[in-house]
């Protein structure tokens, strides 16, 4: 797997990690976006994220697993 991409947002005590995954012969690959903003407990959740599943044949976003 490729290394984790990290984006720091220091003025808000935040960071975002982006991870990717691809396994040969599967029909999809995934991108995970996981931010953490550590001042947020005063205003809401400090972490959240999402995973995007895409077709390894077309690159289009998949609306459901195959």
C-alpha positions in Angstrom: 0.0 0.0 0.0 1.2 3.6 -0.6 2.3 5.7 2.3 -0.3 7.8 4.2 -0.7 11.3 3.0 -1.0 13.8 5.9 -2.2 17.4 5.7 -1.6 19.5 8.8 -3.8 22.4 9.6 -2.0 23.8 12.6 -4.0 27.0 13.2 -7.0 24.8 14.1 -5.1 21.9 15.7 -6.2 19.8 12.8 -4.9 17.2 10.5 -6.2 15.0 7.7 -4.9 11.6 6.8 -5.6 10.1 3.4 -5.1 6.4 2.8 -5.5 4.4 -0.3 -6.0 0.6 -0.9 -5.9 -1.5 -4.1 -5.7 -5.3 -4.3 -4.9 -6.7 -7.7 -7.8 -8.7 -9.3 -10.4 -6.9 -7.2 -12.9 -4.8 -9.1 -12.6 -1.8 -6.7 -10.1 0.4 -4.9 -10.7 2.6 -1.9 -9.7 6.1 -0.6 -10.2 6.9 3.1 -10.2 10.5 4.3 -9.9 10.8 8.1 -9.7 14.3 9.6 -9.0 15.1 13.3 -9.5 18.5 14.7 -8.6 18.4 18.3 -10.1 21.7 19.5 -13.5 20.4 18.4 -14.7 18.8 21.7 -15.9 22.3 22.7 -17.9 22.6 19.4 -18.6 19.0 18.2 -16.9 15.7 17.3 -13.1 15.9 16.9 -12.9 13.1 14.4 -14.9 11.8 11.5 -14.2 10.6 8.0 -15.4 8.7 4.9 -14.4 5.9 2.6 -14.9 6.3 -1.2 -15.1 3.0 -3.2 -14.2 3.3 -6.9 -14.2 1.0 -9.8 -10.7 -0.3 -10.6 -11.9 -0.6 -14.3 -13.4 2.8 -14.9 -12.4 4.9 -11.9 -16.0 5.8 -11.3 -17.4 6.1 -7.8 -19.3 2.9 -6.9 -22.7 3.4 -5.3 -22.6 -0.1 -3.8 -20.1 -3.0 -3.4 -20.0 -5.4 -6.3 
